Amino acid sequence: MRSARESLGAYLGADAGNLVFAQNVTIALNIVARSLELGAGDEVLSTNHEYGALDRTWKFLSKERGFAYINQPVDLASHEAFVESFWRGVTPRTRVIFLSHITSPTATLFPIEAVIQKARAQNILTVIDGAHAPGQIPLHLDSLGADFYGGNLHKWLCAPKGAGFLYARPEVQHLLKPLVVSWGYESENPSGSTFVDHHEWWGTRDLGAFLTVPKAIQFQQDQDWARVRSACHRLAVDTWKRIHDLTGCAPLHSDPELWFAQMSLLSLPAATDLAALKARLYDEHCIEIPVIEWNERKLIRLSVQGYNTKQDMDKLLFALKKLLK
């Protein structure tokens, strides 16, 4: 496990002692959210683009402990507009900022660096949901400066399901309490890191997925994955343009080069029956793809990974042209 953490740390630009493995980001950031001592009068500021499981985590805890959880609408006209619109939600009561790096429902790559810098200057803790970041964009967590960062390795890094991590800066690791109290608490064989002992050693759980991570990293390095990511982004942008030309719908993002990497969001006509479209895409065309409603907009979320081809995109375009008539 230590060797796997060291490999992951080198890949993420983080000291291995600042990382622990977790099955997924929901578990990793539940450790953080449940540990922070928040109460009446405190505020946690987030956006209206967040992942449902973690949105529910903060809502649950806000009801239980009495703090306010705020979903701030954000302006996607430019990176500067995003930061300005988000920061309007900050008040003297803001204790925590919770942001996605790449959002799940809207596939948006947020410019989190500027927000993290502003938060640090005002002693506001930052908690980042990086579920879709590792393997899709380059990361250097120690220089990014977030207090807490959760990532999944079974998505874009292509490790097996059940491989994720929690990163915590050394200065804030003492704030975290074990989500599961097990043999790592008051360990008889301490590792030298209370952070690792408390949060990684849970007793009986399958460690296999974690131990594959160095091989997943090596595989992508051997395949020149920066080149693969770039090709996937170009294919995602091209498909984004083709589908919006087909539907005639206004896109959520004005500039795809600015707002997404290998995931993109495609607008659908307001009259679209989403359940019927999803079923017919799968049953008639063997295409499985998220079809969602977000903020009263009907959308498809496209993901382009290294194994996808232009023929896959052509097939999606053909199916949508037929089914959206």
PyMOL commands that set and color helices and strands:
alter all, ss='L'
color gray80, all
select helices_A, chain A and resi 2-12+16-18+25-35+52-65+79-87+112-121+141-144+170-175+194-200+208-211+213-222+225-247+256-259+274-285+310-323
alter helices_A, ss='H'
color red, helices_A
select strands_A, chain A and resi 19-22+43-47+68-72+94-100+125-130+148-152+164-168+263-267+291-294+297-303
alter strands_A, ss='S'
color yellow, strands_A
deselect
rebuild
show_as cartoon
